[in-house]
Amino acid sequence: MSTPQTINGLMRHLRNDCNIQINGSYQKQQLVSYGYYHGYKGYRFIKNKYNRIPYTNFGEVVAVIEYDNNLKAALYSDLMFIETAIKNIICNESVNGLRLGTFEHIYKERMRDNTTNTKLQSKRLKLRNSVYSKLSVRYHDEEGKDNQMVRHFYNRGEDAPLWVVFEILYLSDLASFFECLNESVREHIMMQLNMFDVSIDTNRSLLSNILYTIKSLRNSVSHNNIIFDTRFKDRKISPVLKKWVEKETSIQNITLYSLIDYIIIVCCLLKRVDFSSTRAKRLVTAYKKQNDLLQKNVAASIHTKIIPQNVTQKTADLETYLNT
């Protein structure tokens, strides 16, 4: 087993083996604070270790780390706002007109069409198992705690209402829940969000596609993982989502290979749930500011590797969309 490197040893390694200049107590403390393994090792490439970033000094490494951190800070509150808003919209529409607002009742009443679709039925059964598993874990974890949200109902012999279930669902669970609803309910939710376009979304799957797509971004932001190069991307863009976003915004070539495409999708959602577009415009302003700061603080060869050529035009087109 190799001997752990000291900070001085890591600085020598960066200078001698990586050709990155790093000197003095200030940069030494930066290396300590950002971390060699979480910091430099994670930010030394774009998407994969074979696409190295051509750093020449440690200040450029710090600039990229700060760029990524500031983008996560700008996105965090908007992603949480979107998740909460869409949860509330789906929850309200799912129980609307029903005698009972429990998950089991909704499962029986609003997840029962297309019963010959075995793939859909399998998803519904998997969702039910996942919901009750999460309720069981939460019930156990609430023992001895003051906030007994799940126990409050089950200890009185009642099922937990849907809003309680939604409090413990992950974003991927929310996407699955929407996916399992009857087609008519999905359509009503899409109409409420002003996102329903039958010419594109014949299966009423657009919202679940969006939620599955932004889930990986949301999780990376929440867990302080790297996002600037979209290495979190875990799926190709669905044809339905691509067509809808390009028609909605008039911005073409939405591929999810660059962070700007995720920001465009986030802004489309914000425009639906924030109504005034204030949040979306603020996000775009923050994104542009961070791109400008990065350009000032790194060599042109680094900036052009991180920021694709079409970002400037896509950002301008996004601002036009938000102002209409």
C-alpha positions as CSV (number, residue, x, y, z in Angstrom):
1,M,0.0,0.0,0.0
2,S,1.4,3.4,-1.0
3,T,2.2,6.0,1.7
4,P,-0.3,8.9,1.9
5,Q,1.0,12.1,0.2
6,T,1.6,15.2,2.3
7,I,0.2,18.5,1.0
8,N,3.8,19.5,0.1
9,G,4.2,16.3,-1.8
10,L,0.9,16.9,-3.7
11,M,2.1,20.4,-4.6
12,R,5.3,18.9,-6.0
13,H,3.3,16.3,-7.9
14,L,1.2,19.0,-9.5
15,R,4.3,21.0,-10.5
16,N,6.5,18.1,-11.7
17,D,4.0,15.6,-13.0
18,C,1.0,17.7,-14.0
19,N,2.8,20.8,-15.2
20,I,0.6,23.0,-13.0
21,Q,2.3,25.8,-11.2
22,I,1.3,26.0,-7.5
23,N,3.4,27.9,-4.9
24,G,3.1,29.7,-1.6
25,S,1.1,29.4,1.5
26,Y,-2.1,30.8,-0.1
27,Q,-2.3,28.2,-2.8
28,K,-1.3,25.6,-0.4
29,Q,-4.3,26.5,1.8
30,Q,-6.5,26.5,-1.3
31,L,-5.3,22.9,-2.1
32,V,-6.2,21.9,1.5
33,S,-9.6,23.6,1.4
34,Y,-10.7,22.4,-2.0
35,G,-9.0,19.0,-1.6
36,Y,-6.7,17.3,-4.0
37,Y,-9.0,14.3,-4.6
38,H,-12.4,16.1,-4.5
39,G,-10.9,19.2,-6.1
40,Y,-8.2,18.8,-8.6
41,K,-8.7,15.1,-9.4
42,G,-12.4,15.7,-10.0
43,Y,-11.9,18.9,-12.1
44,R,-8.9,17.9,-14.1
45,F,-11.0,16.6,-17.0
46,I,-14.3,17.2,-18.9
47,K,-16.7,14.3,-18.8
48,N,-14.0,11.6,-18.7
49,K,-10.4,11.3,-17.7
50,Y,-9.2,11.2,-21.3
51,N,-10.4,14.7,-22.0
52,R,-8.0,16.6,-19.8
53,I,-8.3,20.3,-19.2
54,P,-5.0,22.1,-20.2
55,Y,-4.3,23.9,-16.9
56,T,-1.0,25.7,-16.5
57,N,-1.5,27.1,-12.9
58,F,-3.5,26.2,-9.9
59,G,-5.5,29.4,-10.0
60,E,-7.2,28.1,-13.1
61,V,-8.2,24.9,-11.3
62,V,-9.7,27.1,-8.5
63,A,-11.5,29.2,-11.1
64,V,-13.2,26.1,-12.6
65,I,-14.1,24.7,-9.1
66,E,-15.6,28.1,-8.2
67,Y,-17.5,28.2,-11.5
68,D,-19.0,24.8,-10.8
69,N,-19.8,25.7,-7.1
70,N,-21.5,29.0,-8.1
71,L,-23.6,27.3,-10.8
72,K,-24.8,24.8,-8.2
73,A,-25.7,27.6,-5.8
74,A,-27.6,29.4,-8.5
75,L,-29.6,26.2,-9.4
76,Y,-30.3,24.8,-6.0
77,S,-33.2,27.0,-4.9
78,D,-34.9,26.8,-8.3
79,L,-34.7,23.0,-8.5
80,M,-36.1,22.7,-5.0
81,F,-38.9,25.2,-6.0
82,I,-39.7,23.2,-9.1
83,E,-39.8,19.9,-7.2
84,T,-42.1,21.3,-4.6
85,A,-44.4,23.1,-7.0
86,I,-44.8,20.1,-9.3
87,K,-45.4,17.8,-6.3
88,N,-48.2,20.0,-5.2
89,I,-49.8,20.2,-8.7
90,I,-49.7,16.4,-9.2
91,C,-50.9,15.8,-5.6
92,N,-53.9,18.2,-5.9
93,E,-54.9,16.9,-9.3
94,S,-54.6,13.3,-8.3
95,V,-57.0,13.6,-5.3
96,N,-59.4,16.1,-7.0
97,G,-62.9,14.7,-6.9
98,L,-62.1,11.6,-4.9
99,R,-63.8,10.5,-1.7
100,L,-60.5,9.6,-0.1
101,G,-57.1,11.1,-0.6
102,T,-54.9,8.1,0.4
103,F,-52.3,6.5,-1.9
104,E,-54.2,3.2,-1.9
105,H,-57.4,4.8,-3.0
106,I,-55.7,6.8,-5.7
107,Y,-53.9,3.6,-6.8
108,K,-57.3,1.8,-7.2
109,E,-59.2,4.7,-8.7
110,R,-56.6,6.6,-10.8
111,M,-54.1,4.0,-11.8
112,R,-56.4,1.5,-13.4
113,D,-56.7,2.2,-17.2
114,N,-54.8,0.2,-19.9
115,T,-54.9,-2.9,-17.8
116,T,-53.7,-5.0,-20.7
117,N,-50.5,-3.0,-20.9
118,T,-48.3,-5.4,-18.9
119,K,-45.3,-2.9,-18.8
120,L,-47.5,-0.2,-17.3
121,Q,-49.0,-2.6,-14.8
122,S,-45.5,-3.7,-13.8
123,K,-44.6,-0.1,-13.2
124,R,-47.7,0.5,-11.1
125,L,-47.0,-2.6,-8.9
126,K,-43.3,-1.5,-8.5
127,L,-44.5,2.0,-7.6
128,R,-46.8,0.7,-4.9
129,N,-44.1,-1.5,-3.4
130,S,-41.7,1.5,-3.4
131,V,-44.2,3.8,-1.7
132,Y,-45.1,1.3,1.1
133,S,-41.4,0.5,1.6
134,K,-40.6,4.2,2.1
135,L,-43.6,4.6,4.4
136,S,-42.3,1.6,6.5
137,V,-38.8,3.0,6.7
138,R,-40.1,6.4,7.7
139,Y,-42.5,4.9,10.3
140,H,-39.5,3.1,11.9
141,D,-37.3,6.2,11.7
142,E,-39.9,8.4,13.4
143,E,-39.8,6.3,16.7
144,G,-38.9,8.6,19.6
145,K,-38.9,11.7,17.4
146,D,-41.1,14.8,17.9
147,N,-42.0,15.1,14.2
148,Q,-44.1,11.9,13.6
149,M,-45.7,12.6,10.2
150,V,-46.3,9.0,9.2
151,R,-46.8,7.6,12.7
152,H,-49.5,10.3,13.3
153,F,-51.8,8.6,10.9
154,Y,-50.9,4.9,11.2
155,N,-51.0,5.0,15.0
156,R,-54.6,6.1,14.7
157,G,-55.5,3.3,12.4
158,E,-55.6,5.5,9.3
159,D,-53.7,5.5,6.0
160,A,-51.3,8.3,5.4
161,P,-52.8,10.9,3.0
162,L,-51.2,11.5,-0.4
163,W,-49.5,14.7,0.7
164,V,-47.6,12.7,3.4
165,V,-46.5,10.2,0.8
166,F,-45.3,13.0,-1.5
167,E,-43.1,14.4,1.3
168,I,-41.0,11.2,1.3
169,L,-40.9,10.5,-2.5
170,Y,-37.8,11.2,-4.5
171,L,-38.0,13.1,-7.8
172,S,-37.7,9.8,-9.7
173,D,-40.6,8.4,-7.6
174,L,-42.6,11.5,-8.5
175,A,-41.9,10.9,-12.2
176,S,-42.9,7.2,-11.8
177,F,-46.1,8.3,-9.9
178,F,-47.1,10.6,-12.8
179,E,-46.3,7.9,-15.3
180,C,-48.6,5.4,-13.5
181,L,-51.6,7.7,-13.4
182,N,-54.6,7.3,-15.8
183,E,-54.0,9.0,-19.1
184,S,-56.9,11.4,-18.5
185,V,-55.4,12.5,-15.2
186,R,-51.9,13.0,-16.8
187,E,-53.6,15.1,-19.5
188,H,-55.3,17.3,-16.9
189,I,-52.0,17.9,-15.1
190,M,-50.2,18.8,-18.3
191,M,-53.0,21.2,-19.2
192,Q,-52.8,22.8,-15.8
193,L,-49.1,23.4,-16.5
194,N,-49.9,24.6,-20.0
195,M,-47.5,21.9,-21.4
196,F,-49.9,19.6,-23.2
197,D,-49.4,19.4,-27.0
198,V,-51.1,16.4,-28.5
199,S,-49.2,16.7,-31.7
200,I,-46.0,16.0,-29.8
201,D,-47.0,14.2,-26.6
202,T,-49.4,11.5,-27.8
203,N,-48.7,9.3,-24.7
204,R,-48.9,12.1,-22.2
205,S,-45.4,11.3,-21.1
206,L,-43.7,14.7,-21.4
207,L,-43.7,15.6,-17.7
208,S,-42.3,12.3,-16.6
209,N,-39.6,12.6,-19.2
210,I,-38.7,16.0,-17.9
211,L,-38.6,14.8,-14.3
212,Y,-36.4,11.8,-15.1
213,T,-34.1,14.1,-17.0
214,I,-33.6,16.8,-14.4
215,K,-33.4,14.2,-11.6
216,S,-29.7,13.6,-12.1
217,L,-29.0,17.3,-12.1
218,R,-31.0,17.9,-9.0
219,N,-29.2,15.1,-7.2
220,S,-25.8,16.3,-8.3
221,V,-26.6,19.8,-7.1
222,S,-28.0,18.6,-3.8
223,H,-25.0,16.3,-3.1
224,N,-22.3,18.7,-4.2
225,N,-21.2,16.6,-7.2
226,I,-19.6,18.2,-10.3
227,I,-22.1,19.6,-12.9
228,F,-20.3,22.0,-15.2
229,D,-19.7,19.3,-17.9
230,T,-22.9,17.3,-17.4
231,R,-21.1,14.2,-16.3
232,F,-24.2,13.5,-14.2
233,K,-26.1,12.8,-17.4
234,D,-27.7,9.4,-17.2
235,R,-30.0,9.2,-20.2
236,K,-30.4,10.4,-23.7
237,I,-32.9,13.1,-24.3
238,S,-36.3,11.7,-25.2
239,P,-37.7,12.6,-28.6
240,V,-40.9,14.0,-27.0
241,L,-38.9,16.3,-24.7
242,K,-36.5,17.4,-27.4
243,K,-39.4,18.3,-29.8
244,W,-41.4,20.1,-27.1
245,V,-38.5,22.2,-25.8
246,E,-37.4,23.2,-29.3
247,K,-41.0,24.1,-30.3
248,E,-41.6,25.9,-27.0
249,T,-38.4,28.0,-27.0
250,S,-37.5,28.1,-30.7
251,I,-34.0,27.0,-29.6
252,Q,-32.7,24.2,-31.7
253,N,-30.2,21.3,-31.1
254,I,-31.2,20.5,-27.5
255,T,-29.1,17.4,-26.8
256,L,-28.2,17.5,-23.1
257,Y,-24.5,17.4,-23.9
258,S,-24.0,20.9,-22.4
259,L,-25.3,22.4,-19.2
260,I,-27.1,25.2,-21.1
261,D,-29.6,22.6,-22.3
262,Y,-30.5,21.6,-18.8
263,I,-30.8,25.3,-17.8
264,I,-33.2,25.8,-20.8
265,I,-35.4,22.9,-19.5
266,V,-35.3,24.3,-16.0
267,C,-36.3,27.7,-17.3
268,C,-39.2,26.1,-19.2
269,L,-40.4,24.6,-15.9
270,L,-39.9,27.8,-14.0
271,K,-41.9,29.7,-16.5
272,R,-44.8,27.3,-15.8
273,V,-44.7,27.2,-12.0
274,D,-43.4,30.7,-11.2
275,F,-45.7,32.6,-13.7
276,S,-43.7,35.8,-13.7
277,S,-40.5,34.3,-15.1
278,T,-38.6,36.2,-12.4
279,R,-36.7,33.1,-11.2
280,A,-35.9,31.9,-14.7
281,K,-34.5,35.3,-15.7
282,R,-32.4,35.5,-12.5
283,L,-31.0,32.0,-13.2
284,V,-30.0,33.0,-16.7
285,T,-28.3,36.2,-15.4
286,A,-26.3,34.2,-12.9
287,Y,-25.3,31.7,-15.6
288,K,-24.1,34.4,-17.9
289,K,-22.2,36.1,-15.0
290,Q,-20.4,32.8,-14.2
291,N,-19.5,32.2,-17.8
292,D,-18.0,35.7,-18.0
293,L,-16.0,35.2,-14.8
294,L,-14.6,31.9,-16.0
295,Q,-13.5,33.6,-19.3
296,K,-11.6,36.2,-17.3
297,N,-9.9,33.7,-15.0
298,V,-8.7,30.9,-17.3
299,A,-6.8,30.6,-20.5
300,A,-8.8,30.7,-23.8
301,S,-7.9,27.1,-24.4
302,I,-9.7,26.1,-21.2
303,H,-12.7,28.4,-21.7
304,T,-13.4,27.0,-25.1
305,K,-13.3,23.4,-23.9
306,I,-15.7,24.1,-21.1
307,I,-18.1,26.5,-22.8
308,P,-19.3,25.2,-26.2
309,Q,-19.5,27.7,-29.1
310,N,-23.3,27.6,-29.3
311,V,-23.8,28.6,-25.6
312,T,-23.8,32.4,-26.3
313,Q,-26.5,32.1,-29.0
314,K,-28.6,29.6,-26.9
315,T,-28.4,31.9,-23.9
316,A,-29.5,34.9,-26.0
317,D,-32.4,32.9,-27.5
318,L,-33.4,31.7,-24.0
319,E,-33.6,35.4,-22.8
320,T,-35.8,36.1,-25.8
321,Y,-38.1,33.2,-24.9
322,L,-38.4,34.4,-21.3
323,N,-39.2,37.9,-22.3
324,T,-42.2,36.8,-24.5
